[in-house]
Amino acid sequence: MLIISKGIYVSMCEEANEEDTVKEILRNIEKEYGFIPLVSKILSERPDLFIPTAQLTAALFEGKGDLEKKVRYLNALSAAVAVGAEHSMMVQMQFAVKHGATKNEIMETMEIGAYMAMSHAQSYAFRKFKEMYP
């Protein structure tokens, strides 16, 4: 079995070809999300990239580890906010809530992500400021 995402499994055997595996992963993603994200659509044209990406996604969000699923999705939400991944934000929020996150936890997580983006920008900006005004 290959975990592809959110507890969804895809059978993997030597006889299965990449095209069938990609189709099954996409069907399962659509079943879970209600749509197929653009990134998945585009990457699915390259099974050599898409299948390992799906495996990594599964390992990070559904695999073994010490972090609770809610915390994993809150971390992903914070990162999505920090990098401005607006489409990912909604998906990560939905899965964080599905795994028990509260409205206040979502807000705090988003604020942390926004703070990290601000801190990153300040780090670069103030270095340039210091170059101009030593």
Phi and psi in degrees as a GROMACS rama.xvg file:
@    title "Ramachandran Plot"
@    xaxis  label "Phi"
@    yaxis  label "Psi"
@TYPE xy
-120.069  117.932  LEU-2
-76.4882  127.735  ILE-3
-107.037  -25.9335  ILE-4
170.347  141.95  SER-5
48.8457  40.5838  LYS-6
76.3002  13.6164  GLY-7
-93.9513  137.216  ILE-8
-113.778  146.415  TYR-9
-124.437  130.619  VAL-10
-68.9702  134.68  SER-11
-126.363  122.244  MET-12
-141.983  167.706  CYS-13
-61.1072  -30.0625  GLU-14
-75.2519  -24.682  GLU-15
-68.1307  132.577  ALA-16
-94.6869  165.024  ASN-17
-60.051  -40.1773  GLU-18
-61.311  -43.421  GLU-19
-66.2905  -39.8439  ASP-20
-62.8832  -44.8088  THR-21
-60.6297  -46.3277  VAL-22
-60.3942  -41.6374  LYS-23
-67.2543  -41.6239  GLU-24
-61.2488  -46.2293  ILE-25
-62.6271  -40.6355  LEU-26
-60.9783  -42.9589  ARG-27
-69.2393  -36.8166  ASN-28
-63.4246  -45.9106  ILE-29
-62.6521  -38.5003  GLU-30
-62.7817  -42.3969  LYS-31
-75.64  -43.4038  GLU-32
-90.9259  -25.8374  TYR-33
89.3189  -1.70038  GLY-34
-163.494  169.177  PHE-35
-108.914  116.518  ILE-36
-57.659  146.858  PRO-37
-53.6254  -42.7839  LEU-38
-59.1707  -42.885  VAL-39
-65.5065  -41.2253  SER-40
-58.7421  -47.7827  LYS-41
-69.653  -47.3926  ILE-42
-63.9771  -28.8937  LEU-43
-64.1624  -16.8083  SER-44
-72.6013  -13.1495  GLU-45
-124.336  83.4327  ARG-46
-52.9129  -32.309  PRO-47
-63.6471  -24.0761  ASP-48
-99.5513  -39.4276  LEU-49
-67.1844  -47.7786  PHE-50
-61.9164  -47.6159  ILE-51
-63.843  -33.5748  PRO-52
-64.7152  -42.0594  THR-53
-63.3855  -38.9569  ALA-54
-64.9247  -42.4404  GLN-55
-65.0884  -43.2328  LEU-56
-55.8901  -46.9048  THR-57
-62.3074  -43.5313  ALA-58
-63.1093  -41.6938  ALA-59
-70.2873  -41.4796  LEU-60
-98.781  -25.4737  PHE-61
-124.939  -7.84275  GLU-62
-77.3012  -176.399  GLY-63
-66.9769  150.595  LYS-64
164.151  169.411  GLY-65
-85.6084  -20.4936  ASP-66
-79.6078  134.848  LEU-67
-64.9773  154.488  GLU-68
-58.5944  -40.1326  LYS-69
-57.032  -44.4565  LYS-70
-66.4611  -38.0955  VAL-71
-60.1957  -45.6243  ARG-72
-71.5165  -33.8753  TYR-73
-65.4445  -39.9986  LEU-74
-61.1219  -44.3119  ASN-75
-63.403  -38.4814  ALA-76
-63.2682  -44.9924  LEU-77
-60.5837  -43.1709  SER-78
-65.3091  -40.9882  ALA-79
-61.1169  -41.0014  ALA-80
-63.6041  -46.5801  VAL-81
-60.9213  -36.2489  ALA-82
-97.4454  0.884453  VAL-83
73.9558  32.5711  GLY-84
-86.9391  79.0302  ALA-85
-59.9964  -36.0712  GLU-86
-71.2915  -37.3761  HIS-87
-69.053  -33.0516  SER-88
-54.5468  -47.5167  MET-89
-64.0527  -43.339  MET-90
-63.7784  -46.0284  VAL-91
-64.7589  -38.4243  GLN-92
-61.5705  -46.4437  MET-93
-60.1733  -43.4399  GLN-94
-73.6958  -32.4518  PHE-95
-63.2171  -44.5109  ALA-96
-64.0127  -43.2774  VAL-97
-56.1868  -32.2583  LYS-98
-99.3779  18.9364  HIS-99
105.329  1.76246  GLY-100
-69.2563  140.685  ALA-101
-92.44  167.902  THR-102
-56.6757  -43.32  LYS-103
-68.2714  -36.7654  ASN-104
-64.8214  -39.373  GLU-105
-61.7443  -46.829  ILE-106
-63.162  -45.4419  MET-107
-62.5252  -40.7844  GLU-108
-61.8394  -44.0838  THR-109
-65.8063  -37.5651  MET-110
-66.5068  -38.2462  GLU-111
-62.7008  -45.0062  ILE-112
-60.6881  -43.6771  GLY-113
-63.8994  -40.2146  ALA-114
-61.7523  -42.9587  TYR-115
-64.1651  -37.3016  MET-116
-64.9682  -42.0302  ALA-117
-63.8255  -44.9521  MET-118
-61.7137  -39.074  SER-119
-62.258  -46.8213  HIS-120
-63.7201  -41.483  ALA-121
-62.4908  -38.9026  GLN-122
-56.5919  -45.808  SER-123
-72.8161  -45.5514  TYR-124
-61.1514  -45.3926  ALA-125
-73.2732  -24.4502  PHE-126
-67.439  -42.0009  ARG-127
-66.3885  -39.3181  LYS-128
-59.0635  -44.3921  PHE-129
-66.5563  -32.8603  LYS-130
-65.7357  -39.6286  GLU-131
-74.6833  -37.2616  MET-132
-127.694  77.5483  TYR-133
